[in-house]
Amino acid sequence: MADNYLENHYEEYLKRKAAWEKKKKAFKRPVVKPQAPSHQTPDEHGQEAVRLPEHEA
């Protein structure tokens, strides 16, 4: 075996790891914020209730 065999392989491993972490960081997904709840409430069937505009008399 050559001198510094383990050291050379460890250095190569660190280079591959750094490249992988850089690639992983570049493709980070954006965080999706949860949407605010709707002002409408679901009816008994789980569907959104339709609200009609109020008529002024």
LOMARRO-933133 format. One record per residue: residue in one letter; z, x, y of N, C-alpha, C, O in turn. Coordinates in pm, whole numbers. Example, Ala and Ser with C-alpha at 12.3 -4.5 7.8 and 13.67 -1.06 7.14 Angstrom:
BEGIN
<site><res>A</res><n_z>780</n_z><n_x>1319</n_x><n_y>-569</n_y><ca_z>780</ca_z><ca_x>1230</ca_x><ca_y>-450</ca_y><c_z>780</c_z><c_x>1320</c_x><c_y>-330</c_y><o_z>846</o_z><o_x>1424</o_x><o_y>-332</o_y></site>
<site><res>S</res><n_z>708</n_z><n_x>1285</n_x><n_y>-225</n_y><ca_z>714</ca_z><ca_x>1367</ca_x><ca_y>-106</ca_y><c_z>787</c_z><c_x>1290</c_x><c_y>3</c_y><o_z>804</o_z><o_x>1341</o_x><o_y>114</o_y></site>
This chain:
BEGIN
<site><res>M</res><n_z>0</n_z><n_x>84</n_x><n_y>-118</n_y><ca_z>0</ca_z><ca_x>0</ca_x><ca_y>0</ca_y><c_z>0</c_z><c_x>88</c_x><c_y>124</c_y><o_z>51</o_z><o_x>200</o_x><o_y>126</o_y></site>
<site><res>A</res><n_z>-60</n_z><n_x>30</n_x><n_y>227</n_y><ca_z>-69</ca_z><ca_x>105</ca_x><ca_y>353</ca_y><c_z>63</c_z><c_x>97</c_x><c_y>429</c_y><o_z>144</o_z><o_x>7</o_x><o_y>407</o_y></site>
<site><res>D</res><n_z>80</n_z><n_x>192</n_x><n_y>516</n_y><ca_z>199</ca_z><ca_x>191</ca_x><ca_y>602</ca_y><c_z>194</c_z><c_x>71</c_x><c_y>695</c_y><o_z>86</o_z><o_x>27</o_x><o_y>735</o_y></site>
<site><res>N</res><n_z>309</n_z><n_x>18</n_x><n_y>728</n_y><ca_z>322</ca_z><ca_x>-95</ca_x><ca_y>819</ca_y><c_z>250</c_z><c_x>-220</c_x><c_y>770</c_y><o_z>204</o_z><o_x>-301</o_x><o_y>850</o_y></site>
<site><res>Y</res><n_z>241</n_z><n_x>-238</n_x><n_y>640</n_y><ca_z>171</ca_z><ca_x>-352</ca_x><ca_y>583</ca_y><c_z>235</c_z><c_x>-483</c_x><c_y>628</c_y><o_z>167</o_z><o_x>-573</o_x><o_y>677</o_y></site>
<site><res>L</res><n_z>367</n_z><n_x>-493</n_x><n_y>612</n_y><ca_z>436</ca_z><ca_x>-616</ca_x><ca_y>649</ca_y><c_z>433</c_z><c_x>-638</c_x><c_y>799</c_y><o_z>415</o_z><o_x>-751</o_x><o_y>845</o_y></site>
<site><res>E</res><n_z>449</n_z><n_x>-532</n_x><n_y>876</n_y><ca_z>446</ca_z><ca_x>-544</ca_x><ca_y>1022</ca_y><c_z>310</c_z><c_x>-593</c_x><c_y>1071</c_y><o_z>303</o_z><o_x>-678</o_x><o_y>1160</o_y></site>
<site><res>N</res><n_z>203</n_z><n_x>-541</n_x><n_y>1012</n_y><ca_z>69</ca_z><ca_x>-583</ca_x><ca_y>1052</ca_y><c_z>46</c_z><c_x>-730</c_x><c_y>1019</c_y><o_z>-10</o_z><o_x>-804</o_x><o_y>1100</o_y></site>
<site><res>H</res><n_z>88</n_z><n_x>-772</n_x><n_y>902</n_y><ca_z>70</ca_z><ca_x>-912</ca_x><ca_y>863</ca_y><c_z>154</c_z><c_x>-1005</c_x><c_y>951</c_y><o_z>112</o_z><o_x>-1115</o_x><o_y>984</o_y></site>
<site><res>Y</res><n_z>273</n_z><n_x>-959</n_x><n_y>987</n_y><ca_z>358</ca_z><ca_x>-1040</ca_x><ca_y>1073</ca_y><c_z>296</c_z><c_x>-1054</c_x><c_y>1212</c_y><o_z>300</o_z><o_x>-1162</o_x><o_y>1271</o_y></site>
<site><res>E</res><n_z>238</n_z><n_x>-946</n_x><n_y>1263</n_y><ca_z>171</ca_z><ca_x>-952</ca_x><ca_y>1394</ca_y><c_z>51</c_z><c_x>-1048</c_x><c_y>1389</c_y><o_z>29</o_z><o_x>-1124</o_x><o_y>1483</o_y></site>
<site><res>E</res><n_z>-24</n_z><n_x>-1044</n_x><n_y>1282</n_y><ca_z>-137</ca_z><ca_x>-1136</ca_x><ca_y>1266</ca_y><c_z>-87</c_z><c_x>-1281</c_x><c_y>1259</c_y><o_z>-148</o_z><o_x>-1371</o_x><o_y>1317</o_y></site>
<site><res>Y</res><n_z>23</n_z><n_x>-1302</n_x><n_y>1189</n_y><ca_z>82</ca_z><ca_x>-1434</ca_x><ca_y>1180</ca_y><c_z>122</c_z><c_x>-1484</c_x><c_y>1319</c_y><o_z>96</o_z><o_x>-1600</o_x><o_y>1353</o_y></site>
<site><res>L</res><n_z>186</n_z><n_x>-1399</n_x><n_y>1398</n_y><ca_z>227</ca_z><ca_x>-1439</ca_x><ca_y>1532</ca_y><c_z>108</c_z><c_x>-1474</c_x><c_y>1621</c_y><o_z>115</o_z><o_x>-1566</o_x><o_y>1702</o_y></site>
<site><res>K</res><n_z>-3</n_z><n_x>-1400</n_x><n_y>1606</n_y><ca_z>-124</ca_z><ca_x>-1431</ca_x><ca_y>1683</ca_y><c_z>-180</c_z><c_x>-1566</c_x><c_y>1643</c_y><o_z>-218</o_z><o_x>-1646</o_x><o_y>1728</o_y></site>
<site><res>R</res><n_z>-187</n_z><n_x>-1592</n_x><n_y>1511</n_y><ca_z>-238</ca_z><ca_x>-1721</ca_x><ca_y>1464</ca_y><c_z>-147</c_z><c_x>-1835</c_x><c_y>1510</c_y><o_z>-195</o_z><o_x>-1940</o_x><o_y>1550</o_y></site>
<site><res>K</res><n_z>-16</n_z><n_x>-1813</n_x><n_y>1505</n_y><ca_z>79</ca_z><ca_x>-1915</ca_x><ca_y>1547</ca_y><c_z>64</c_z><c_x>-1945</c_x><c_y>1696</c_y><o_z>68</o_z><o_x>-2061</o_x><o_y>1736</o_y></site>
<site><res>A</res><n_z>48</n_z><n_x>-1842</n_x><n_y>1779</n_y><ca_z>32</ca_z><ca_x>-1862</ca_x><ca_y>1923</ca_y><c_z>-97</c_z><c_x>-1938</c_x><c_y>1952</c_y><o_z>-97</o_z><o_x>-2026</o_x><o_y>2038</o_y></site>
<site><res>A</res><n_z>-205</n_z><n_x>-1907</n_x><n_y>1881</n_y><ca_z>-331</ca_z><ca_x>-1978</ca_x><ca_y>1900</ca_y><c_z>-317</c_z><c_x>-2123</c_x><c_y>1858</c_y><o_z>-369</o_z><o_x>-2212</o_x><o_y>1926</o_y></site>
<site><res>W</res><n_z>-247</n_z><n_x>-2149</n_x><n_y>1748</n_y><ca_z>-226</ca_z><ca_x>-2286</ca_x><ca_y>1701</ca_y><c_z>-143</c_z><c_x>-2366</c_x><c_y>1801</c_y><o_z>-175</o_z><o_x>-2481</o_x><o_y>1831</o_y></site>
<site><res>E</res><n_z>-36</n_z><n_x>-2305</n_x><n_y>1854</n_y><ca_z>48</ca_z><ca_x>-2374</ca_x><ca_y>1951</ca_y><c_z>-28</c_z><c_x>-2403</c_x><c_y>2080</c_y><o_z>-11</o_z><o_x>-2509</o_x><o_y>2140</o_y></site>
<site><res>K</res><n_z>-114</n_z><n_x>-2310</n_x><n_y>2122</n_y><ca_z>-195</ca_z><ca_x>-2331</ca_x><ca_y>2243</ca_y><c_z>-293</c_z><c_x>-2446</c_x><c_y>2221</c_y><o_z>-311</o_z><o_x>-2530</o_x><o_y>2309</o_y></site>
<site><res>K</res><n_z>-355</n_z><n_x>-2450</n_x><n_y>2104</n_y><ca_z>-449</ca_z><ca_x>-2559</ca_x><ca_y>2071</ca_y><c_z>-375</c_z><c_x>-2692</c_x><c_y>2064</c_y><o_z>-425</o_z><o_x>-2793</o_x><o_y>2113</o_y></site>
<site><res>K</res><n_z>-257</n_z><n_x>-2692</n_x><n_y>2003</n_y><ca_z>-177</ca_z><ca_x>-2813</ca_x><ca_y>1990</ca_y><c_z>-138</c_z><c_x>-2866</c_x><c_y>2128</c_y><o_z>-142</o_z><o_x>-2987</o_x><o_y>2152</o_y></site>
<site><res>K</res><n_z>-101</n_z><n_x>-2777</n_x><n_y>2217</n_y><ca_z>-60</ca_z><ca_x>-2816</ca_x><ca_y>2352</ca_y><c_z>-178</c_z><c_x>-2872</c_x><c_y>2430</c_y><o_z>-160</o_z><o_x>-2963</o_x><o_y>2511</o_y></site>
<site><res>A</res><n_z>-298</n_z><n_x>-2820</n_x><n_y>2409</n_y><ca_z>-417</ca_z><ca_x>-2865</ca_x><ca_y>2481</ca_y><c_z>-456</c_z><c_x>-3006</c_x><c_y>2442</c_y><o_z>-513</o_z><o_x>-3079</o_x><o_y>2523</o_y></site>
<site><res>F</res><n_z>-427</n_z><n_x>-3047</n_x><n_y>2319</n_y><ca_z>-469</ca_z><ca_x>-3178</ca_x><ca_y>2270</ca_y><c_z>-353</c_z><c_x>-3277</c_x><c_y>2268</c_y><o_z>-355</o_z><o_x>-3372</o_x><o_y>2189</o_y></site>
<site><res>K</res><n_z>-255</n_z><n_x>-3257</n_x><n_y>2351</n_y><ca_z>-140</ca_z><ca_x>-3346</ca_x><ca_y>2355</ca_y><c_z>-183</c_z><c_x>-3482</c_x><c_y>2405</c_y><o_z>-254</o_z><o_x>-3492</o_x><o_y>2506</o_y></site>
<site><res>R</res><n_z>-142</n_z><n_x>-3588</n_x><n_y>2336</n_y><ca_z>-178</ca_z><ca_x>-3724</ca_x><ca_y>2375</ca_y><c_z>-98</c_z><c_x>-3767</c_x><c_y>2498</c_y><o_z>18</o_z><o_x>-3729</o_x><o_y>2514</o_y></site>
<site><res>P</res><n_z>-162</n_z><n_x>-3846</n_x><n_y>2585</n_y><ca_z>-86</ca_z><ca_x>-3898</ca_x><ca_y>2699</ca_y><c_z>14</c_z><c_x>-4003</c_x><c_y>2652</c_y><o_z>-10</o_z><o_x>-4076</o_x><o_y>2556</o_y></site>
<site><res>V</res><n_z>125</n_z><n_x>-4010</n_x><n_y>2719</n_y><ca_z>229</ca_z><ca_x>-4105</ca_x><ca_y>2684</ca_y><c_z>189</c_z><c_x>-4242</c_x><c_y>2737</c_y><o_z>156</o_z><o_x>-4256</o_x><o_y>2855</o_y></site>
<site><res>V</res><n_z>193</n_z><n_x>-4343</n_x><n_y>2651</n_y><ca_z>157</ca_z><ca_x>-4479</ca_x><ca_y>2690</ca_y><c_z>286</c_z><c_x>-4552</c_x><c_y>2728</c_y><o_z>379</o_z><o_x>-4562</o_x><o_y>2648</o_y></site>
<site><res>K</res><n_z>289</n_z><n_x>-4600</n_x><n_y>2851</n_y><ca_z>407</ca_z><ca_x>-4672</ca_x><ca_y>2896</ca_y><c_z>403</c_z><c_x>-4815</c_x><c_y>2844</c_y><o_z>296</o_z><o_x>-4875</o_x><o_y>2841</o_y></site>
<site><res>P</res><n_z>517</n_z><n_x>-4869</n_x><n_y>2803</n_y><ca_z>517</ca_z><ca_x>-5008</ca_x><ca_y>2756</ca_y><c_z>487</c_z><c_x>-5103</c_x><c_y>2871</c_y><o_z>528</o_z><o_x>-5081</o_x><o_y>2984</o_y></site>
<site><res>Q</res><n_z>415</n_z><n_x>-5209</n_x><n_y>2839</n_y><ca_z>379</ca_z><ca_x>-5307</ca_x><ca_y>2941</ca_y><c_z>496</c_z><c_x>-5398</c_x><c_y>2971</c_y><o_z>579</o_z><o_x>-5425</o_x><o_y>2884</o_y></site>
<site><res>A</res><n_z>502</n_z><n_x>-5444</n_x><n_y>3096</n_y><ca_z>607</ca_z><ca_x>-5537</ca_x><ca_y>3135</ca_y><c_z>582</c_z><c_x>-5670</c_x><c_y>3064</c_y><o_z>467</o_z><o_x>-5707</o_x><o_y>3042</o_y></site>
<site><res>P</res><n_z>686</n_z><n_x>-5741</n_x><n_y>3027</n_y><ca_z>666</ca_z><ca_x>-5869</ca_x><ca_y>2958</ca_y><c_z>597</c_z><c_x>-5969</c_x><c_y>3050</c_y><o_z>615</o_z><o_x>-5968</o_x><o_y>3171</o_y></site>
<site><res>S</res><n_z>520</n_z><n_x>-6054</n_x><n_y>2989</n_y><ca_z>447</ca_z><ca_x>-6157</ca_x><ca_y>3063</ca_y><c_z>544</c_z><c_x>-6261</c_x><c_y>3116</c_y><o_z>651</o_z><o_x>-6282</o_x><o_y>3059</o_y></site>
<site><res>H</res><n_z>507</n_z><n_x>-6327</n_x><n_y>3225</n_y><ca_z>592</ca_z><ca_x>-6432</ca_x><ca_y>3279</ca_y><c_z>580</c_z><c_x>-6560</c_x><c_y>3197</c_y><o_z>658</o_z><o_x>-6654</o_x><o_y>3215</o_y></site>
<site><res>Q</res><n_z>483</n_z><n_x>-6563</n_x><n_y>3107</n_y><ca_z>465</ca_z><ca_x>-6679</ca_x><ca_y>3020</ca_y><c_z>544</c_z><c_x>-6656</c_x><c_y>2892</c_y><o_z>558</o_z><o_x>-6543</o_x><o_y>2845</o_y></site>
<site><res>T</res><n_z>594</n_z><n_x>-6762</n_x><n_y>2836</n_y><ca_z>668</ca_z><ca_x>-6753</ca_x><ca_y>2710</ca_y><c_z>583</c_z><c_x>-6813</c_x><c_y>2599</c_y><o_z>506</o_z><o_x>-6906</o_x><o_y>2623</o_y></site>
<site><res>P</res><n_z>596</n_z><n_x>-6762</n_x><n_y>2479</n_y><ca_z>518</ca_z><ca_x>-6818</ca_x><ca_y>2368</ca_y><c_z>569</c_z><c_x>-6957</c_x><c_y>2329</c_y><o_z>688</o_z><o_x>-6986</o_x><o_y>2343</o_y></site>
<site><res>D</res><n_z>478</n_z><n_x>-7041</n_x><n_y>2281</n_y><ca_z>518</ca_z><ca_x>-7174</ca_x><ca_y>2236</ca_y><c_z>569</c_z><c_x>-7165</c_x><c_y>2093</c_y><o_z>588</o_z><o_x>-7055</o_x><o_y>2041</o_y></site>
<site><res>E</res><n_z>593</n_z><n_x>-7278</n_x><n_y>2029</n_y><ca_z>652</ca_z><ca_x>-7277</ca_x><ca_y>1895</ca_y><c_z>560</c_z><c_x>-7215</c_x><c_y>1790</c_y><o_z>607</o_z><o_x>-7178</o_x><o_y>1682</o_y></site>
<site><res>H</res><n_z>429</n_z><n_x>-7204</n_x><n_y>1819</n_y><ca_z>335</ca_z><ca_x>-7146</ca_x><ca_y>1723</ca_y><c_z>313</c_z><c_x>-6997</c_x><c_y>1747</c_y><o_z>232</o_z><o_x>-6935</o_x><o_y>1678</o_y></site>
<site><res>G</res><n_z>384</n_z><n_x>-6941</n_x><n_y>1844</n_y><ca_z>370</ca_z><ca_x>-6799</ca_x><ca_y>1871</ca_y><c_z>256</c_z><c_x>-6766</c_x><c_y>1963</c_y><o_z>226</o_z><o_x>-6648</o_x><o_y>1984</o_y></site>
<site><res>Q</res><n_z>190</n_z><n_x>-6867</n_x><n_y>2019</n_y><ca_z>79</ca_z><ca_x>-6843</ca_x><ca_y>2110</ca_y><c_z>129</c_z><c_x>-6855</c_x><c_y>2253</c_y><o_z>228</o_z><o_x>-6923</o_x><o_y>2281</o_y></site>
<site><res>E</res><n_z>60</n_z><n_x>-6788</n_x><n_y>2342</n_y><ca_z>97</ca_z><ca_x>-6795</ca_x><ca_y>2483</ca_y><c_z>73</c_z><c_x>-6935</c_x><c_y>2536</c_y><o_z>-33</o_z><o_x>-6993</o_x><o_y>2513</o_y></site>
<site><res>A</res><n_z>171</n_z><n_x>-6989</n_x><n_y>2605</n_y><ca_z>157</ca_z><ca_x>-7122</ca_x><ca_y>2664</ca_y><c_z>69</c_z><c_x>-7111</c_x><c_y>2788</c_y><o_z>79</o_z><o_x>-7014</o_x><o_y>2864</o_y></site>
<site><res>V</res><n_z>-16</n_z><n_x>-7209</n_x><n_y>2808</n_y><ca_z>-105</ca_z><ca_x>-7210</ca_x><ca_y>2924</ca_y><c_z>-33</c_z><c_x>-7284</c_x><c_y>3036</c_y><o_z>12</o_z><o_x>-7397</o_x><o_y>3019</o_y></site>
<site><res>R</res><n_z>-25</n_z><n_x>-7219</n_x><n_y>3150</n_y><ca_z>41</ca_z><ca_x>-7282</ca_x><ca_y>3264</ca_y><c_z>-66</c_z><c_x>-7333</c_x><c_y>3359</c_y><o_z>-155</o_z><o_x>-7258</o_x><o_y>3400</o_y></site>
<site><res>L</res><n_z>-56</n_z><n_x>-7458</n_x><n_y>3393</n_y><ca_z>-150</ca_z><ca_x>-7517</ca_x><ca_y>3487</ca_y><c_z>-91</c_z><c_x>-7506</c_x><c_y>3627</c_y><o_z>31</o_z><o_x>-7507</o_x><o_y>3644</o_y></site>
<site><res>P</res><n_z>-177</n_z><n_x>-7495</n_x><n_y>3728</n_y><ca_z>-126</ca_z><ca_x>-7489</ca_x><ca_y>3864</ca_y><c_z>-58</c_z><c_x>-7619</c_x><c_y>3902</c_y><o_z>-102</o_z><o_x>-7727</o_x><o_y>3861</o_y></site>
<site><res>E</res><n_z>49</n_z><n_x>-7610</n_x><n_y>3979</n_y><ca_z>121</ca_z><ca_x>-7728</ca_x><ca_y>4019</ca_y><c_z>45</c_z><c_x>-7797</c_x><c_y>4133</c_y><o_z>-7</o_z><o_x>-7732</o_x><o_y>4223</o_y></site>
<site><res>H</res><n_z>41</n_z><n_x>-7931</n_x><n_y>4128</n_y><ca_z>-27</ca_z><ca_x>-8009</ca_x><ca_y>4233</ca_y><c_z>76</c_z><c_x>-8052</c_x><c_y>4334</c_y><o_z>185</o_z><o_x>-8098</o_x><o_y>4299</o_y></site>
<site><res>E</res><n_z>40</n_z><n_x>-8036</n_x><n_y>4459</n_y><ca_z>129</ca_z><ca_x>-8081</ca_x><ca_y>4565</ca_y><c_z>96</c_z><c_x>-8225</c_x><c_y>4598</c_y><o_z>-20</o_z><o_x>-8258</o_x><o_y>4619</o_y></site>
<site><res>A</res><n_z>194</n_z><n_x>-8310</n_x><n_y>4605</n_y><ca_z>170</ca_z><ca_x>-8451</ca_x><ca_y>4630</ca_y><c_z>206</c_z><c_x>-8489</c_x><c_y>4772</c_y><o_z>192</o_z><o_x>-8605</o_x><o_y>4810</o_y></site>
